[in-house]
Structure formats: C-alpha cells, structure tokens
Amino acid sequence: MRRRQQANAVVAARSRIVEGAVGMVEMAPNRMTEDGVVSLDEERTASMVSNLMVVLCGDQPPSPVVNAGSLYS
C-alpha cells in the first residue's frame, strides 16, 4: 500500500514538473522573438524546446557542454 502511495506521489510530482516545464518552453521562444533577442527557424526552435525539456524535467542538474563548432554550414 505504501509503495502505491509513493508511486502516486511521484507521478503527481512529475506531472506538475512537466506542466511547469511546458509553460516555460512555450514562453521562451515567443519572448525571445518579441524582445528581438533572436529569431529561430523551425529546426532550431525544436532543438531548443527539446533541450529545455530535458533540462527542466531531468532528475540531475545539467552538465554544460562546450560547442566548438556549428551543425549548420
């Protein structure tokens, strides 16, 4: 019984985390475009959304990655 309660609590917490993350991810590209920070094409927006969801929903803190080049020519 206790394991079931713990599992339900974990699922509820994860759902809340995902809801908050989706809200932030929806807001980020729109706000960046509105403020003139950057204009992203569809592919780069999708990449940013994916990265933000991983960072915001992950159990562990993110590790920085140094990008030494570009994927785009």
N, CA, C and O of each residue as an XYZ file, in Angstrom:
292
protein
N       0.825     -1.195      0.000
C       0.000      0.000      0.000
C       0.867      1.256      0.000
O       0.601      2.201     -0.742
N       1.893      1.260      0.826
C       2.750      2.438      0.927
C       3.494      2.694     -0.390
O       3.658      3.844     -0.795
N       3.936      1.637     -1.047
C       4.633      1.795     -2.333
C       3.703      2.406     -3.372
O       4.128      3.224     -4.187
N       2.458      2.017     -3.343
C       1.482      2.581     -4.276
C       1.287      4.074     -4.010
O       1.200      4.867     -4.948
N       1.218      4.453     -2.752
C       1.082      5.870     -2.402
C       2.315      6.657     -2.851
O       2.196      7.763     -3.378
N       3.479      6.085     -2.642
C       4.701      6.750     -3.071
C       4.736      6.891     -4.593
O       5.129      7.933     -5.118
N       4.329      5.848     -5.287
C       4.300      5.890     -6.751
C       3.326      6.959     -7.236
O       3.631      7.700     -8.170
N       2.170      7.040     -6.612
C       1.194      8.070     -6.978
C       1.745      9.467     -6.720
O       1.513     10.383     -7.509
N       2.464      9.629     -5.632
C       3.056     10.931     -5.320
C       4.127     11.304     -6.347
O       4.220     12.460     -6.760
N       4.928     10.331     -6.754
C       5.966     10.583     -7.762
C       5.321     10.978     -9.089
O       5.763     11.928     -9.735
N       4.281     10.256     -9.493
C       3.595     10.571    -10.750
C       2.979     11.965    -10.690
O       3.066     12.721    -11.658
N       2.369     12.306     -9.586
C       1.764     13.626     -9.443
C       2.827     14.726     -9.493
O       2.622     15.766    -10.118
N       3.948     14.493     -8.840
C       5.030     15.479     -8.857
C       5.599     15.633    -10.255
O       5.854     16.754    -10.697
N       5.799     14.534    -10.954
C       6.315     14.572    -12.331
C       5.347     15.318    -13.248
O       5.767     16.105    -14.097
N       4.067     15.069    -13.075
C       3.062     15.763    -13.894
C       3.134     17.266    -13.678
O       3.040     18.045    -14.627
N       3.298     17.658    -12.455
C       3.399     19.086    -12.130
C       4.671     19.693    -12.726
O       4.649     20.810    -13.244
N       5.766     18.958    -12.651
C       7.033     19.422    -13.218
C       6.897     19.599    -14.725
O       7.340     20.606    -15.278
N       6.287     18.626    -15.385
C       6.125     18.700    -16.841
C       5.211     19.862    -17.223
O       5.494     20.576    -18.185
N       4.123     20.060    -16.486
C       3.232     21.188    -16.762
C       3.984     22.514    -16.687
O       3.845     23.364    -17.566
N       4.773     22.683    -15.641
C       5.556     23.911    -15.495
C       6.588     24.059    -16.592
O       6.795     25.154    -17.114
N       7.238     22.960    -16.942
C       8.257     22.999    -17.996
C       7.643     23.356    -19.338
O       8.212     24.151    -20.088
N       6.497     22.783    -19.649
C       5.839     23.082    -20.918
C       5.463     24.567    -20.974
O       5.614     25.206    -22.015
N       4.985     25.102    -19.883
C       4.658     26.530    -19.847
C       5.883     27.399    -20.110
O       5.814     28.364    -20.872
N       7.001     27.058    -19.480
C       8.233     27.825    -19.690
C       8.742     27.676    -21.114
O       9.207     28.642    -21.720
N       8.652     26.460    -21.646
C       9.139     26.204    -23.003
C       8.259     26.913    -24.028
O       8.769     27.395    -25.039
N       6.967     26.986    -23.794
C       6.080     27.728    -24.699
C       6.427     29.212    -24.690
O       6.409     29.873    -25.728
N       6.739     29.721    -23.513
C       7.007     31.144    -23.358
C       8.370     31.555    -23.917
O       8.497     32.650    -24.465
N       9.372     30.719    -23.795
C      10.741     31.102    -24.127
C      10.935     31.568    -25.570
O      11.406     32.686    -25.775
N      10.595     30.768    -26.576
C      10.831     31.237    -27.951
C      10.011     32.483    -28.301
O      10.488     33.382    -28.993
N       8.760     32.517    -27.804
C       7.913     33.684    -28.083
C       8.514     34.960    -27.507
O       8.570     35.994    -28.173
N       8.950     34.872    -26.285
C       9.503     36.061    -25.631
C      10.823     36.486    -26.263
O      11.090     37.678    -26.416
N      11.644     35.512    -26.627
C      12.920     35.843    -27.265
C      12.688     36.537    -28.604
O      13.415     37.466    -28.958
N      11.688     36.095    -29.341
C      11.370     36.719    -30.623
C      10.783     38.118    -30.415
O      11.167     39.067    -31.100
N       9.851     38.239    -29.466
C       9.225     39.531    -29.185
C      10.239     40.573    -28.734
O      10.161     41.734    -29.136
N      11.187     40.164    -27.903
C      12.193     41.094    -27.376
C      13.332     41.331    -28.355
O      14.232     42.124    -28.078
N      13.304     40.648    -29.502
C      14.342     40.830    -30.503
C      15.670     40.208    -30.124
O      16.712     40.596    -30.651
N      15.643     39.250    -29.220
C      16.871     38.594    -28.782
C      17.431     37.728    -29.902
O      18.617     37.790    -30.224
N      16.549     36.918    -30.491
C      16.977     36.013    -31.554
C      15.756     35.595    -32.355
O      14.638     35.567    -31.841
N      15.981     35.278    -33.599
C      14.924     34.735    -34.453
C      15.373     33.334    -34.883
O      16.398     33.177    -35.547
N      14.602     32.336    -34.502
C      14.984     30.950    -34.775
C      14.092     30.342    -35.841
O      12.891     30.606    -35.890
N      14.698     29.520    -36.700
C      13.884     28.769    -37.658
C      13.241     27.589    -36.930
O      13.501     27.353    -35.750
N      12.400     26.857    -37.654
C      11.658     25.762    -37.026
C      12.559     24.687    -36.426
O      12.292     24.185    -35.334
N      13.606     24.342    -37.129
C      14.507     23.280    -36.664
C      15.250     23.698    -35.397
O      15.386     22.901    -34.469
N      15.720     24.915    -35.352
C      16.440     25.385    -34.152
C      15.496     25.583    -32.981
O      15.866     25.358    -31.829
N      14.275     26.005    -33.279
C      13.288     26.119    -32.203
C      13.000     24.742    -31.615
O      12.915     24.598    -30.395
N      12.850     23.731    -32.464
C      12.608     22.368    -31.987
C      13.769     21.868    -31.144
O      13.561     21.206    -30.128
N      14.991     22.183    -31.561
C      16.168     21.776    -30.798
C      16.192     22.463    -29.437
O      16.496     21.830    -28.426
N      15.871     23.760    -29.408
C      15.851     24.484    -28.146
C      14.763     23.930    -27.223
O      14.988     23.768    -26.024
N      13.596     23.641    -27.777
C      12.497     23.083    -26.989
C      12.910     21.745    -26.387
O      12.663     21.489    -25.209
N      13.533     20.896    -27.188
C      13.987     19.598    -26.694
C      14.999     19.762    -25.563
O      14.891     19.104    -24.528
N      15.971     20.630    -25.760
C      16.993     20.852    -24.731
C      16.390     21.410    -23.449
O      16.752     20.981    -22.353
N      15.475     22.361    -23.580
C      14.845     22.933    -22.391
C      14.037     21.888    -21.630
O      14.070     21.862    -20.399
N      13.310     21.024    -22.344
C      12.522     19.996    -21.669
C      13.427     19.025    -20.916
O      13.100     18.601    -19.807
N      14.553     18.675    -21.511
C      15.492     17.772    -20.831
C      16.023     18.417    -19.561
O      16.076     17.782    -18.507
N      16.416     19.677    -19.667
C      16.979     20.372    -18.504
C      15.933     20.581    -17.419
O      16.207     20.354    -16.240
N      14.738     21.011    -17.807
C      13.711     21.343    -16.817
C      13.067     20.113    -16.180
O      12.576     20.196    -15.054
N      13.061     18.979    -16.873
C      12.396     17.782    -16.354
C      13.362     16.745    -15.804
O      12.928     15.734    -15.253
N      14.653     16.973    -15.939
C      15.631     15.975    -15.518
C      15.772     15.861    -14.013
O      15.515     16.811    -13.274
N      16.185     14.680    -13.572
C      16.424     14.437    -12.150
C      17.742     15.048    -11.682
O      17.852     15.517    -10.550
N      18.722     15.036    -12.552
C      20.057     15.514    -12.215
C      20.264     16.924    -12.767
O      19.663     17.280    -13.780
N      21.098     17.724    -12.123
C      21.400     19.039    -12.695
C      22.121     18.873    -14.029
O      22.883     17.923    -14.206
N      21.890     19.783    -14.965
C      22.524     19.649    -16.282
C      24.026     19.869    -16.208
O      24.516     20.602    -15.349
N      24.745     19.231    -17.108
C      26.183     19.436    -17.237
C      26.420     20.289    -18.472
O      25.873     19.993    -19.534
N      27.216     21.331    -18.358
C      27.449     22.185    -19.519
C      28.226     21.451    -20.604
O      29.081     20.611    -20.324
N      27.908     21.787    -21.837
C      28.589     21.217    -22.997
C      29.137     22.378    -23.809
O      28.405     23.312    -24.137
N      30.405     22.322    -24.128
C      31.028     23.371    -24.933
C      30.893     22.998    -26.392
O      31.363     21.944    -26.822
N      30.244     23.874    -27.156
C      30.069     23.644    -28.578
C      31.229     24.298    -29.305
O      31.315     25.525    -29.361
N      32.121     23.492    -29.861
C      33.327     24.013    -30.524
C      33.097     24.308    -32.001
O      33.985     24.833    -32.672
N      31.925     23.978    -32.508
C      31.647     24.207    -33.918
C      30.175     24.426    -34.132
O      29.425     24.656    -33.183
N      29.764     24.355    -35.366
C      28.361     24.550    -35.680
C      27.870     23.362    -36.480
O      28.608     22.779    -37.274
N      26.621     23.014    -36.260
C      25.998     21.953    -37.034
C      25.509     22.496    -38.370
O      25.173     21.733    -39.276
N      25.474     23.820    -38.483
C      24.944     24.460    -39.675
C      26.065     25.098    -40.477
O      26.942     25.755    -39.916
N      26.036     24.907    -41.777
C      27.073     25.487    -42.635
C      26.583     26.748    -43.290
O      27.321     27.376    -44.049
